[in-house]
Amino acid sequence: MSWLVIALASVVSGALGAMGLGGGGVLLLVLVWTGMPQLTAQGVNLLMILPVGLLGLYFHRKNGLTEKQAALPLLWGGLPGVVLGVWLGSRLEEGTLRSCFGVLILLLAARELWMGLRLLRQNGWRLTAPPQEKP
């Protein structure tokens, strides 16, 4: 296992996680890629979520970018999901768990490719930022 690769993945996933872009997925992929067992990688990933999430939350709240009313229903739906996920994860074999994760990543990649192609058809090949909403 290359600690340099893990350190770089940690920096990238921390930055992505603080921006709310799912940096844990990057870290999880790298940890599994370096040979760490899937469940161990998930545990390390969950440990990293705590400080990165808290720091990201601090700065987002400081900049007025959080909305408690939107987060509460997600929290109440997410908690049973966590229990279900832990229950399933502890009962599936590692190969099955890796396959499920791989299928999920492929589906997400296909969706992103589809959405990107759709945007290219709409906007052409120019690289422009989407219009900013006015507060």
N, CA, C and O atoms as a MOPAC input file, in Angstrom:
PM7 MOZYME 1SCF
protein

 N      0.84700 1    -1.17400 1     0.00000 1
 C      0.00000 1     0.00000 1     0.00000 1
 C      0.89500 1     1.24000 1     0.00000 1
 O      1.79000 1     1.36600 1     0.83600 1
 N      0.65400 1     2.13500 1    -0.92200 1
 C      1.45300 1     3.35000 1    -1.03300 1
 C      0.83600 1     4.45700 1    -0.18100 1
 O     -0.27400 1     4.91800 1    -0.45000 1
 N      1.56000 1     4.87200 1     0.83800 1
 C      1.05600 1     5.92000 1     1.71400 1
 C      1.01200 1     7.26800 1     1.00100 1
 O      0.20400 1     8.12700 1     1.35200 1
 N      1.86700 1     7.45800 1     0.01200 1
 C      1.83400 1     8.69600 1    -0.75900 1
 C      0.51500 1     8.80300 1    -1.53600 1
 O     -0.11300 1     9.86200 1    -1.56200 1
 N      0.10600 1     7.70300 1    -2.16400 1
 C     -1.16000 1     7.69700 1    -2.90700 1
 C     -2.32300 1     7.95700 1    -1.95600 1
 O     -3.23400 1     8.72300 1    -2.27100 1
 N     -2.28400 1     7.31500 1    -0.79300 1
 C     -3.35800 1     7.50600 1     0.18200 1
 C     -3.36500 1     8.94400 1     0.68800 1
 O     -4.43300 1     9.52900 1     0.86900 1
 N     -2.19000 1     9.51600 1     0.91800 1
 C     -2.12100 1    10.90700 1     1.38200 1
 C     -2.68000 1    11.85500 1     0.33100 1
 O     -3.42900 1    12.77500 1     0.65900 1
 N     -2.32100 1    11.63500 1    -0.93000 1
 C     -2.84800 1    12.49300 1    -2.00300 1
 C     -4.35800 1    12.33300 1    -2.14200 1
 O     -5.08300 1    13.31200 1    -2.31600 1
 N     -4.82400 1    11.08500 1    -2.06300 1
 C     -6.27200 1    10.84600 1    -2.13700 1
 C     -6.98000 1    11.49800 1    -0.97500 1
 O     -8.09400 1    11.99800 1    -1.13500 1
 N     -6.35900 1    11.50800 1     0.19800 1
 C     -6.95800 1    12.14400 1     1.37100 1
 C     -7.09900 1    13.64700 1     1.16500 1
 O     -8.12400 1    14.22900 1     1.52100 1
 N     -6.08400 1    14.27400 1     0.59700 1
 C     -6.15300 1    15.71200 1     0.34400 1
 C     -7.25900 1    16.01600 1    -0.66700 1
 O     -8.07000 1    16.91800 1    -0.45500 1
 N     -7.28700 1    15.26500 1    -1.76100 1
 C     -8.29900 1    15.49200 1    -2.79600 1
 C     -9.69600 1    15.22500 1    -2.24000 1
 O    -10.60900 1    16.02400 1    -2.45100 1
 N     -9.87000 1    14.10700 1    -1.53000 1
 C    -11.20100 1    13.78600 1    -1.00900 1
 C    -11.61400 1    14.77000 1     0.08000 1
 O    -12.79600 1    15.09000 1     0.20400 1
 N    -10.66000 1    15.25200 1     0.86700 1
 C    -10.98500 1    16.27000 1     1.86600 1
 C    -11.48200 1    17.53800 1     1.21100 1
 O    -12.46300 1    18.13000 1     1.66100 1
 N    -10.81300 1    17.96100 1     0.15400 1
 C    -11.23300 1    19.16700 1    -0.56000 1
 C    -12.61100 1    18.96300 1    -1.19100 1
 O    -13.48000 1    19.82700 1    -1.07800 1
 N    -12.80800 1    17.83300 1    -1.84700 1
 C    -14.10700 1    17.55700 1    -2.46800 1
 C    -15.20500 1    17.43700 1    -1.42100 1
 O    -16.31100 1    17.94500 1    -1.61000 1
 N    -14.89500 1    16.76200 1    -0.31600 1
 C    -15.87800 1    16.60500 1     0.75000 1
 C    -16.27000 1    17.93100 1     1.36600 1
 O    -17.44400 1    18.15500 1     1.65900 1
 N    -15.30300 1    18.81400 1     1.56600 1
 C    -15.60300 1    20.13000 1     2.13900 1
 C    -16.46100 1    20.96100 1     1.19800 1
 O    -17.19800 1    21.84100 1     1.64400 1
 N    -16.37100 1    20.69200 1    -0.09500 1
 C    -17.21000 1    21.40000 1    -1.06100 1
 C    -18.55800 1    20.70600 1    -1.23600 1
 O    -19.41200 1    21.18500 1    -1.98200 1
 N    -18.75300 1    19.57600 1    -0.54900 1
 C    -20.01900 1    18.85300 1    -0.65800 1
 C    -20.11300 1    17.99500 1    -1.90300 1
 O    -21.21200 1    17.67400 1    -2.35400 1
 N    -18.97000 1    17.61900 1    -2.46400 1
 C    -18.97400 1    16.87800 1    -3.72800 1
 C    -18.69400 1    15.38800 1    -3.56700 1
 O    -18.36700 1    14.72400 1    -4.55100 1
 N    -18.80900 1    14.85300 1    -2.38200 1
 C    -18.64300 1    13.41400 1    -2.21100 1
 C    -17.20700 1    12.95300 1    -2.29300 1
 O    -16.91200 1    11.96200 1    -2.96200 1
 N    -16.30900 1    13.65200 1    -1.62600 1
 C    -14.89900 1    13.27300 1    -1.63700 1
 C    -14.65500 1    11.90500 1    -1.04300 1
 O    -13.64700 1    11.26800 1    -1.34900 1
 N    -15.56700 1    11.43700 1    -0.19300 1
 C    -15.41700 1    10.10700 1     0.39100 1
 C    -15.42300 1     9.01300 1    -0.65800 1
 O    -14.77600 1     7.98000 1    -0.48800 1
 N    -16.14600 1     9.23400 1    -1.73300 1
 C    -16.14100 1     8.24800 1    -2.82300 1
 C    -14.78000 1     8.11800 1    -3.45000 1
 O    -14.35700 1     7.01400 1    -3.79500 1
 N    -14.08200 1     9.22900 1    -3.60500 1
 C    -12.72100 1     9.21200 1    -4.15000 1
 C    -11.80800 1     8.45600 1    -3.19700 1
 O    -11.05600 1     7.57800 1    -3.62000 1
 N    -11.87100 1     8.79100 1    -1.91400 1
 C    -11.02000 1     8.13000 1    -0.93100 1
 C    -11.30900 1     6.63800 1    -0.87500 1
 O    -10.38200 1     5.83100 1    -0.82700 1
 N    -12.57100 1     6.26500 1    -0.88200 1
 C    -12.94100 1     4.85900 1    -0.82600 1
 C    -12.39200 1     4.09900 1    -2.02700 1
 O    -11.85200 1     3.00300 1    -1.87600 1
 N    -12.52600 1     4.67300 1    -3.21000 1
 C    -11.97800 1     4.02400 1    -4.41000 1
 C    -10.48000 1     3.82600 1    -4.29900 1
 O     -9.97600 1     2.74900 1    -4.61900 1
 N     -9.75700 1     4.84400 1    -3.85200 1
 C     -8.30000 1     4.74200 1    -3.75300 1
 C     -7.89600 1     3.72800 1    -2.69400 1
 O     -6.98100 1     2.93400 1    -2.91700 1
 N     -8.56000 1     3.74200 1    -1.55300 1
 C     -8.21500 1     2.78300 1    -0.49500 1
 C     -8.41600 1     1.34600 1    -0.95600 1
 O     -7.56900 1     0.48600 1    -0.71400 1
 N     -9.53700 1     1.08600 1    -1.62000 1
 C     -9.79400 1    -0.26500 1    -2.13300 1
 C     -8.79300 1    -0.60900 1    -3.23800 1
 O     -8.31100 1    -1.73800 1    -3.31800 1
 N     -8.48700 1     0.37000 1    -4.08600 1
 C     -7.53200 1     0.16100 1    -5.18300 1
 C     -6.14900 1    -0.19900 1    -4.66200 1
 O     -5.42700 1    -0.96600 1    -5.30000 1
 N     -5.76800 1     0.35000 1    -3.50200 1
 C     -4.44700 1     0.05300 1    -2.94400 1
 C     -4.42100 1    -1.27300 1    -2.19300 1
 O     -3.37800 1    -1.66800 1    -1.67200 1
 N     -5.56000 1    -1.96400 1    -2.13400 1
 C     -5.57000 1    -3.29100 1    -1.53700 1
 C     -6.23000 1    -3.38700 1    -0.17600 1
 O     -6.26200 1    -4.46900 1     0.41000 1
 N     -6.75100 1    -2.30200 1     0.33900 1
 C     -7.41400 1    -2.34500 1     1.63700 1
 C     -8.75100 1    -3.07500 1     1.47700 1
 O     -9.45700 1    -2.84700 1     0.49500 1
 N     -9.10900 1    -3.94500 1     2.42200 1
 C    -10.41300 1    -4.61700 1     2.33700 1
 C    -11.55500 1    -3.59100 1     2.30700 1
 O    -11.47000 1    -2.53500 1     2.93400 1
 N    -12.61000 1    -3.91600 1     1.57600 1
 C    -13.72800 1    -2.98800 1     1.36000 1
 C    -14.29900 1    -2.45500 1     2.66200 1
 O    -14.46100 1    -1.24300 1     2.80400 1
 N    -14.61000 1    -3.32700 1     3.62200 1
 C    -15.21900 1    -2.86600 1     4.86800 1
 C    -14.26500 1    -2.00100 1     5.68100 1
 O    -14.69900 1    -1.04600 1     6.32500 1
 N    -12.97200 1    -2.32000 1     5.66200 1
 C    -11.98500 1    -1.49400 1     6.35700 1
 C    -11.89500 1    -0.12300 1     5.70100 1
 O    -11.83100 1     0.89700 1     6.38700 1
 N    -11.89100 1    -0.10300 1     4.36800 1
 C    -11.84500 1     1.17000 1     3.64100 1
 C    -13.07200 1     2.01600 1     3.97600 1
 O    -12.96300 1     3.23200 1     4.13600 1
 N    -14.22900 1     1.38300 1     4.08200 1
 C    -15.44400 1     2.11100 1     4.43700 1
 C    -15.32500 1     2.68300 1     5.85100 1
 O    -15.76100 1     3.80700 1     6.10200 1
 N    -14.74000 1     1.92100 1     6.77300 1
 C    -14.56200 1     2.41400 1     8.13700 1
 C    -13.61600 1     3.60600 1     8.19000 1
 O    -13.88400 1     4.58500 1     8.88600 1
 N    -12.49900 1     3.52300 1     7.44900 1
 C    -11.56000 1     4.64900 1     7.38300 1
 C    -12.25000 1     5.86400 1     6.77400 1
 O    -12.07900 1     6.98700 1     7.24800 1
 N    -13.01700 1     5.63500 1     5.73600 1
 C    -13.75000 1     6.70300 1     5.06900 1
 C    -14.71900 1     7.38200 1     6.04700 1
 O    -14.81800 1     8.60800 1     6.07200 1
 N    -15.42200 1     6.59400 1     6.84200 1
 C    -16.35900 1     7.16200 1     7.81500 1
 C    -15.63500 1     7.96600 1     8.88200 1
 O    -16.13600 1     8.99900 1     9.32600 1
 N    -14.46200 1     7.50300 1     9.29800 1
 C    -13.68300 1     8.27500 1    10.27100 1
 C    -13.25600 1     9.61900 1     9.69100 1
 O    -13.22000 1    10.62300 1    10.40200 1
 N    -12.93400 1     9.63700 1     8.40600 1
 C    -12.48200 1    10.87200 1     7.78200 1
 C    -13.63300 1    11.86000 1     7.57500 1
 O    -13.41700 1    13.07100 1     7.54200 1
 N    -14.84700 1    11.34000 1     7.43500 1
 C    -16.00700 1    12.20600 1     7.22500 1
 C    -16.19500 1    13.16800 1     8.39800 1
 O    -16.57800 1    14.32200 1     8.20300 1
 N    -15.92600 1    12.69600 1     9.60900 1
 C    -16.19500 1    13.52200 1    10.78800 1
 C    -15.43400 1    14.84300 1    10.76500 1
 O    -16.08000 1    15.89100 1    10.77500 1
 N    -14.09700 1    14.85900 1    10.73500 1
 C    -13.42000 1    16.15800 1    10.75200 1
 C    -13.63500 1    16.96700 1     9.47900 1
 O    -13.79200 1    18.18600 1     9.54100 1
 N    -13.64500 1    16.30700 1     8.32900 1
 C    -13.83400 1    17.03500 1     7.06500 1
 C    -15.23900 1    17.63000 1     7.00800 1
 O    -15.41100 1    18.78300 1     6.61400 1
 N    -16.24000 1    16.84800 1     7.40000 1
 C    -17.60900 1    17.34000 1     7.38200 1
 C    -17.82800 1    18.48800 1     8.34600 1
 O    -18.49700 1    19.46700 1     8.01400 1
 N    -17.26000 1    18.37000 1     9.55100 1
 C    -17.41800 1    19.44700 1    10.52800 1
 C    -16.73900 1    20.73400 1    10.07900 1
 O    -17.29200 1    21.82300 1    10.23700 1
 N    -15.54700 1    20.60500 1     9.52100 1
 C    -14.84000 1    21.79600 1     9.04300 1
 C    -15.57500 1    22.42300 1     7.86100 1
 O    -15.73600 1    23.64100 1     7.79100 1
 N    -16.02000 1    21.57100 1     6.93100 1
 C    -16.79500 1    22.08600 1     5.79200 1
 C    -18.08200 1    22.75100 1     6.24900 1
 O    -18.45900 1    23.80100 1     5.72800 1
 N    -18.76400 1    22.14200 1     7.22900 1
 C    -19.99200 1    22.72100 1     7.75800 1
 C    -19.71700 1    24.07700 1     8.41100 1
 O    -20.48600 1    25.02200 1     8.23400 1
 N    -18.63200 1    24.16900 1     9.15500 1
 C    -18.27300 1    25.43800 1     9.79600 1
 C    -18.17000 1    26.56000 1     8.75700 1
 O    -18.77900 1    27.61800 1     8.92000 1
 N    -17.40500 1    26.32800 1     7.69500 1
 C    -17.20200 1    27.36900 1     6.69600 1
 C    -18.47100 1    27.64900 1     5.88600 1
 O    -18.74100 1    28.80000 1     5.54300 1
 N    -19.24700 1    26.61100 1     5.57800 1
 C    -20.49100 1    26.84300 1     4.85000 1
 C    -21.48500 1    27.64200 1     5.69300 1
 O    -22.16000 1    28.53200 1     5.17600 1
 N    -21.57700 1    27.33100 1     6.98000 1
 C    -22.47200 1    28.11200 1     7.86200 1
 C    -21.97400 1    29.53600 1     7.99800 1
 O    -22.76100 1    30.48200 1     7.99400 1
 N    -20.65900 1    29.68500 1     8.11800 1
 C    -20.05900 1    31.02100 1     8.24500 1
 C    -20.40000 1    31.87800 1     7.02600 1
 O    -20.60200 1    33.08600 1     7.14900 1
 N    -20.46200 1    31.25100 1     5.85200 1
 C    -20.75500 1    31.97300 1     4.62100 1
 C    -22.25100 1    31.99000 1     4.28700 1
 O    -22.64300 1    32.43600 1     3.20800 1
 N    -23.08300 1    31.50700 1     5.21000 1
 C    -24.53200 1    31.53700 1     5.00500 1
 C    -25.02700 1    30.56500 1     3.95100 1
 O    -26.02100 1    30.83600 1     3.27800 1
 N    -24.35100 1    29.44000 1     3.79600 1
 C    -24.69000 1    28.50400 1     2.72300 1
 C    -25.35200 1    27.22500 1     3.21500 1
 O    -25.30100 1    26.19900 1     2.53600 1
 N    -25.97300 1    27.27800 1     4.38900 1
 C    -26.68500 1    26.09900 1     4.88500 1
 C    -28.15000 1    26.45100 1     5.10100 1
 O    -28.49700 1    27.60900 1     5.33400 1
 N    -28.99600 1    25.44400 1     5.02200 1
 C    -30.42300 1    25.63800 1     5.21600 1
 C    -30.94400 1    24.48700 1     6.07000 1
 O    -31.16000 1    23.37900 1     5.57700 1
 N    -31.14000 1    24.76100 1     7.33700 1
 C    -31.52100 1    23.73200 1     8.29300 1
 C    -32.83100 1    23.04200 1     7.89900 1
 O    -32.96700 1    21.83000 1     8.06800 1
 N    -33.78800 1    23.80300 1     7.38000 1
 C    -35.07900 1    23.22900 1     7.01800 1
 C    -34.94700 1    22.18500 1     5.90800 1
 O    -35.73600 1    21.24200 1     5.85300 1
 N    -33.97700 1    22.33900 1     5.04100 1
 C    -33.76700 1    21.34900 1     3.98000 1
 C    -33.01500 1    20.13500 1     4.50600 1
 O    -33.22300 1    19.02300 1     4.01800 1
 N    -32.14800 1    20.32800 1     5.48800 1
 C    -31.31000 1    19.23800 1     5.99200 1
 C    -32.06300 1    18.28600 1     6.91000 1
 O    -31.78900 1    17.08600 1     6.90700 1
 N    -33.00200 1    18.79400 1     7.69100 1
 C    -33.67800 1    17.94300 1     8.68000 1
 C    -34.42300 1    16.75600 1     8.06000 1
 O    -34.25800 1    15.63900 1     8.55100 1
 N    -35.23200 1    16.93500 1     7.01100 1
 C    -35.88200 1    15.75700 1     6.41500 1
 C    -34.86400 1    14.75900 1     5.84500 1
 O    -35.07700 1    13.54700 1     5.89200 1
 N    -33.75700 1    15.28500 1     5.30700 1
 C    -32.72400 1    14.38800 1     4.78700 1
 C    -32.08700 1    13.58800 1     5.91700 1
 O    -31.79000 1    12.40400 1     5.75900 1
 N    -31.88300 1    14.23300 1     7.04300 1
 C    -31.31500 1    13.55300 1     8.20200 1
 C    -32.23700 1    12.44100 1     8.67600 1
 O    -31.78100 1    11.32600 1     8.92800 1
 N    -33.52300 1    12.72900 1     8.80100 1
 C    -34.46400 1    11.71000 1     9.26600 1
 C    -34.59600 1    10.55000 1     8.28900 1
 O    -34.85600 1     9.42000 1     8.70300 1
 N    -34.42100 1    10.81200 1     7.01200 1
 C    -34.41500 1     9.71900 1     6.03800 1
 C    -33.08500 1     8.99600 1     5.99900 1
 O    -33.03500 1     7.79300 1     5.74600 1
 N    -32.00400 1     9.72700 1     6.24900 1
 C    -30.67400 1     9.13400 1     6.18400 1
 C    -30.35900 1     8.20100 1     7.33300 1
 O    -29.65000 1     7.21200 1     7.15000 1
 N    -30.87400 1     8.49900 1     8.51700 1
 C    -30.57200 1     7.65300 1     9.67800 1
 C    -31.04200 1     6.20900 1     9.49700 1
 O    -30.26000 1     5.29200 1     9.74900 1
 N    -32.28700 1     5.96900 1     9.07000 1
 C    -32.66400 1     4.57300 1     8.80000 1
 C    -31.84300 1     3.96500 1     7.66100 1
 O    -31.57200 1     2.76400 1     7.65700 1
 N    -31.45200 1     4.79600 1     6.70200 1
 C    -30.60200 1     4.30600 1     5.61800 1
 C    -29.24900 1     3.83100 1     6.11600 1
 O    -28.70800 1     2.84300 1     5.62000 1
 N    -28.70300 1     4.53700 1     7.09700 1
 C    -27.42600 1     4.12500 1     7.68800 1
 C    -27.57300 1     2.76700 1     8.36000 1
 O    -26.73500 1     1.88400 1     8.17900 1
 N    -28.63800 1     2.60500 1     9.13400 1
 C    -28.86800 1     1.32400 1     9.81400 1
 C    -29.01100 1     0.20500 1     8.79600 1
 O    -28.42600 1    -0.86500 1     8.96200 1
 N    -29.78000 1     0.44200 1     7.74900 1
 C    -29.95100 1    -0.56200 1     6.69600 1
 C    -28.62100 1    -0.86700 1     6.00100 1
 O    -28.30000 1    -2.02700 1     5.74600 1
 N    -27.85900 1     0.17200 1     5.70000 1
 C    -26.57500 1    -0.02200 1     5.03100 1
 C    -25.58400 1    -0.80900 1     5.87300 1
 O    -24.87900 1    -1.67700 1     5.35900 1
 N    -25.52600 1    -0.50800 1     7.16800 1
 C    -24.62700 1    -1.25200 1     8.06000 1
 C    -25.07100 1    -2.70000 1     8.15400 1
 O    -24.24300 1    -3.61100 1     8.13000 1
 N    -26.36500 1    -2.91500 1     8.26100 1
 C    -26.89100 1    -4.27700 1     8.35000 1
 C    -26.55200 1    -5.06900 1     7.08900 1
 O    -26.06900 1    -6.19800 1     7.17100 1
 N    -26.80900 1    -4.46900 1     5.91400 1
 C    -26.48900 1    -5.15700 1     4.65800 1
 C    -24.99100 1    -5.37000 1     4.49200 1
 O    -24.55200 1    -6.44900 1     4.09500 1
 N    -24.20700 1    -4.33900 1     4.79700 1
 C    -22.76100 1    -4.43200 1     4.63900 1
 C    -22.13800 1    -5.51100 1     5.49500 1
 O    -21.15400 1    -6.13600 1     5.09900 1
 N    -22.70200 1    -5.73200 1     6.66300 1
 C    -22.14000 1    -6.75900 1     7.54700 1
 C    -22.55100 1    -8.16400 1     7.13100 1
 O    -21.96500 1    -9.13900 1     7.60300 1
 N    -23.54000 1    -8.28700 1     6.26300 1
 C    -24.01600 1    -9.60500 1     5.84600 1
 C    -23.55800 1   -10.02500 1     4.45200 1
 O    -23.60200 1   -11.20700 1     4.11200 1
 N    -23.12200 1    -9.07200 1     3.65500 1
 C    -22.66800 1    -9.39100 1     2.30300 1
 C    -21.18700 1    -9.78700 1     2.31800 1
 O    -20.40200 1    -9.27900 1     3.11900 1
 N    -20.83300 1   -10.68600 1     1.43300 1
 C    -19.41400 1   -11.03200 1     1.28000 1
 C    -18.68600 1    -9.84700 1     0.65300 1
 O    -19.29400 1    -9.02400 1    -0.03200 1
 N    -17.37900 1    -9.77000 1     0.89500 1
 C    -16.61100 1    -8.63100 1     0.39700 1
 C    -16.69200 1    -8.52200 1    -1.12700 1
 O    -16.82200 1    -7.41900 1    -1.65800 1
 N    -16.61800 1    -9.63900 1    -1.82800 1
 C    -16.71300 1    -9.59500 1    -3.28900 1
 C    -18.04400 1    -9.04300 1    -3.76600 1
 O    -18.09500 1    -8.27400 1    -4.72600 1
 N    -19.11900 1    -9.43300 1    -3.09800 1
 C    -20.44500 1    -8.92700 1    -3.45000 1
 C    -20.53700 1    -7.43300 1    -3.17600 1
 O    -21.07900 1    -6.67200 1    -3.97700 1
 N    -20.00000 1    -7.02700 1    -2.03000 1
 C    -20.00800 1    -5.61100 1    -1.67400 1
 C    -19.21500 1    -4.78500 1    -2.67700 1
 O    -19.65300 1    -3.70900 1    -3.08600 1
 N    -18.04300 1    -5.29000 1    -3.07500 1
 C    -17.24000 1    -4.59600 1    -4.09000 1
 C    -17.98700 1    -4.50600 1    -5.41200 1
 O    -17.96100 1    -3.47200 1    -6.07900 1
 N    -18.65100 1    -5.59100 1    -5.78700 1
 C    -19.40500 1    -5.58100 1    -7.04300 1
 C    -20.53400 1    -4.56800 1    -7.00300 1
 O    -20.74800 1    -3.83600 1    -7.96900 1
 N    -21.26500 1    -4.51900 1    -5.88500 1
 C    -22.35300 1    -3.53600 1    -5.74700 1
 C    -21.80000 1    -2.12300 1    -5.84600 1
 O    -22.38200 1    -1.27400 1    -6.52100 1
 N    -20.69000 1    -1.86800 1    -5.18200 1
 C    -20.08500 1    -0.54300 1    -5.22800 1
 C    -19.62500 1    -0.21500 1    -6.65200 1
 O    -19.80600 1     0.90700 1    -7.12400 1
 N    -19.03500 1    -1.19100 1    -7.32600 1
 C    -18.58900 1    -0.98900 1    -8.70000 1
 C    -19.74200 1    -0.67600 1    -9.63800 1
 O    -19.62900 1     0.20400 1   -10.49100 1
 N    -20.84700 1    -1.38800 1    -9.48700 1
 C    -22.03100 1    -1.13000 1   -10.32100 1
 C    -22.55400 1     0.27800 1   -10.04700 1
 O    -22.92500 1     0.99600 1   -10.97600 1
 N    -22.58200 1     0.66900 1    -8.78200 1
 C    -23.02800 1     2.01800 1    -8.43800 1
 C    -22.14200 1     3.07000 1    -9.10000 1
 O    -22.64700 1     4.04300 1    -9.66200 1
 N    -20.83100 1     2.88100 1    -9.03700 1
 C    -19.89900 1     3.83300 1    -9.65800 1
 C    -20.10800 1     3.88600 1   -11.17200 1
 O    -20.09400 1     4.96500 1   -11.76500 1
 N    -20.30000 1     2.72700 1   -11.79300 1
 C    -20.54300 1     2.70400 1   -13.24300 1
 C    -21.84800 1     3.41000 1   -13.60900 1
 O    -21.90100 1     4.14400 1   -14.59600 1
 N    -22.89600 1     3.19200 1   -12.82000 1
 C    -24.16100 1     3.87300 1   -13.08700 1
 C    -24.01700 1     5.38100 1   -12.93700 1
 O    -24.54300 1     6.14100 1   -13.75000 1
 N    -23.31000 1     5.81600 1   -11.90100 1
 C    -23.08200 1     7.25200 1   -11.71900 1
 C    -22.25300 1     7.83200 1   -12.85900 1
 O    -22.53200 1     8.93100 1   -13.33800 1
 N    -21.23700 1     7.09400 1   -13.29100 1
 C    -20.40300 1     7.55900 1   -14.40200 1
 C    -21.23000 1     7.67100 1   -15.68600 1
 O    -21.09500 1     8.64000 1   -16.43300 1
 N    -22.08400 1     6.67700 1   -15.93500 1
 C    -22.93100 1     6.71400 1   -17.13300 1
 C    -23.88400 1     7.90500 1   -17.07500 1
 O    -24.10300 1     8.58000 1   -18.08100 1
 N    -24.44900 1     8.16000 1   -15.89300 1
 C    -25.34500 1     9.31100 1   -15.74200 1
 C    -24.60700 1    10.61700 1   -15.99700 1
 O    -25.11700 1    11.48900 1   -16.70100 1
 N    -23.41600 1    10.76000 1   -15.43600 1
 C    -22.64400 1    11.98700 1   -15.63100 1
 C    -22.26400 1    12.16700 1   -17.10100 1
 O    -22.30800 1    13.28100 1   -17.62200 1
 N    -21.89800 1    11.08700 1   -17.76100 1
 C    -21.57600 1    11.16300 1   -19.18400 1
 C    -22.79800 1    11.59000 1   -19.98100 1
 O    -22.70100 1    12.44900 1   -20.85800 1
 N    -23.95400 1    10.99300 1   -19.68000 1
 C    -25.19400 1    11.33300 1   -20.36600 1
 C    -25.54500 1    12.81000 1   -20.15900 1
 O    -25.89600 1    13.51200 1   -21.10700 1
 N    -25.44600 1    13.27000 1   -18.91000 1
 C    -25.76700 1    14.66900 1   -18.61800 1
 C    -24.76700 1    15.61100 1   -19.29400 1
 O    -25.15500 1    16.66600 1   -19.79500 1
 N    -23.50100 1    15.24100 1   -19.31100 1
 C    -22.49700 1    16.06000 1   -19.97600 1
 C    -22.73400 1    16.15900 1   -21.47000 1
 O    -22.61000 1    17.23600 1   -22.05300 1
 N    -23.07600 1    15.03400 1   -22.09300 1
 C    -23.37200 1    15.04900 1   -23.52700 1
 C    -24.61000 1    15.88400 1   -23.82000 1
 O    -24.66300 1    16.59600 1   -24.82200 1
 N    -25.60000 1    15.79400 1   -22.94700 1
 C    -26.80600 1    16.60300 1   -23.11600 1
 C    -26.48700 1    18.10200 1   -23.05300 1
 O    -27.00800 1    18.89300 1   -23.84000 1
 N    -25.62400 1    18.47500 1   -22.10500 1
 C    -25.21700 1    19.88500 1   -22.01300 1
 C    -24.43500 1    20.32000 1   -23.24600 1
 O    -24.60400 1    21.44100 1   -23.72700 1
 N    -23.58400 1    19.44200 1   -23.75700 1
 C    -22.82900 1    19.77700 1   -24.96800 1
 C    -23.76100 1    19.99700 1   -26.15100 1
 O    -23.54800 1    20.90400 1   -26.95600 1
 N    -24.79900 1    19.16100 1   -26.25300 1
 C    -25.76100 1    19.34300 1   -27.34500 1
 C    -26.51100 1    20.66400 1   -27.19800 1
 O    -26.81000 1    21.32400 1   -28.19400 1
 N    -26.81600 1    21.05100 1   -25.95800 1
 C    -27.55400 1    22.29300 1   -25.72300 1
 C    -26.68100 1    23.52600 1   -25.90500 1
 O    -27.11300 1    24.51100 1   -26.50500 1
 N    -25.44200 1    23.47800 1   -25.38400 1
 C    -24.60300 1    24.67300 1   -25.31600 1
 C    -23.42900 1    24.66500 1   -26.28100 1
 O    -22.70200 1    25.65400 1   -26.36600 1
 N    -23.23200 1    23.59900 1   -26.99500 1
 C    -22.06500 1    23.51200 1   -27.85500 1
 C    -20.82400 1    23.17600 1   -27.04100 1
 O    -20.91700 1    22.80900 1   -25.87000 1
 N    -19.69300 1    23.30200 1   -27.65700 1
 C    -18.43800 1    22.88700 1   -27.03400 1
 C    -17.75600 1    24.00400 1   -26.24800 1
 O    -16.62400 1    23.82300 1   -25.80000 1
 N    -18.39900 1    25.13400 1   -26.06800 1
 C    -17.76500 1    26.21400 1   -25.31600 1
 C    -17.83200 1    25.91100 1   -23.81400 1
 O    -18.81000 1    25.34700 1   -23.32100 1
 N    -16.80300 1    26.28700 1   -23.12300 1
 C    -16.74500 1    26.07900 1   -21.68500 1
 C    -17.17300 1    27.36100 1   -20.98900 1
 O    -16.40200 1    28.31600 1   -20.89300 1
 N    -18.39000 1    27.37200 1   -20.51300 1
 C    -18.89600 1    28.55600 1   -19.82700 1
 C    -19.50200 1    28.12900 1   -18.50100 1
 O    -20.01900 1    27.02000 1   -18.36200 1
 N    -19.42800 1    29.01900 1   -17.54200 1
 C    -20.04000 1    28.75200 1   -16.24100 1
 C    -21.53400 1    28.97700 1   -16.35400 1
 O    -21.98500 1    29.82900 1   -17.12000 1
 N    -22.30600 1    28.21200 1   -15.58800 1
 C    -23.76500 1    28.44100 1   -15.60600 1
 C    -24.07300 1    29.81300 1   -15.03000 1
 O    -23.30100 1    30.32600 1   -14.21900 1
 N    -25.17500 1    30.41300 1   -15.42900 1
 C    -25.52700 1    31.74200 1   -14.90000 1
 C    -25.73300 1    31.67100 1   -13.38700 1
 O    -26.30000 1    30.70700 1   -12.87300 1
 N    -25.27200 1    32.68800 1   -12.69100 1
 C    -25.39800 1    32.73900 1   -11.24100 1
 C    -26.78600 1    33.26800 1   -10.87100 1
 O    -27.28400 1    34.22700 1   -11.46100 1
 N    -27.39300 1    32.61300 1    -9.87500 1
 C    -28.67100 1    33.09900 1    -9.37700 1
 C    -28.42500 1    34.30700 1    -8.49800 1
 O    -27.45200 1    34.34300 1    -7.74500 1
 N    -29.28500 1    35.27900 1    -8.58900 1
 C    -29.15700 1    36.47700 1    -7.74700 1
 C    -29.93100 1    36.25300 1    -6.45800 1
 O    -31.07200 1    35.79300 1    -6.48400 1
 N    -29.30300 1    36.58400 1    -5.31900 1
 C    -29.99400 1    36.36300 1    -4.02300 1
 C    -31.16500 1    37.27100 1    -3.80100 1
 O    -31.82200 1    37.18700 1    -2.76300 1

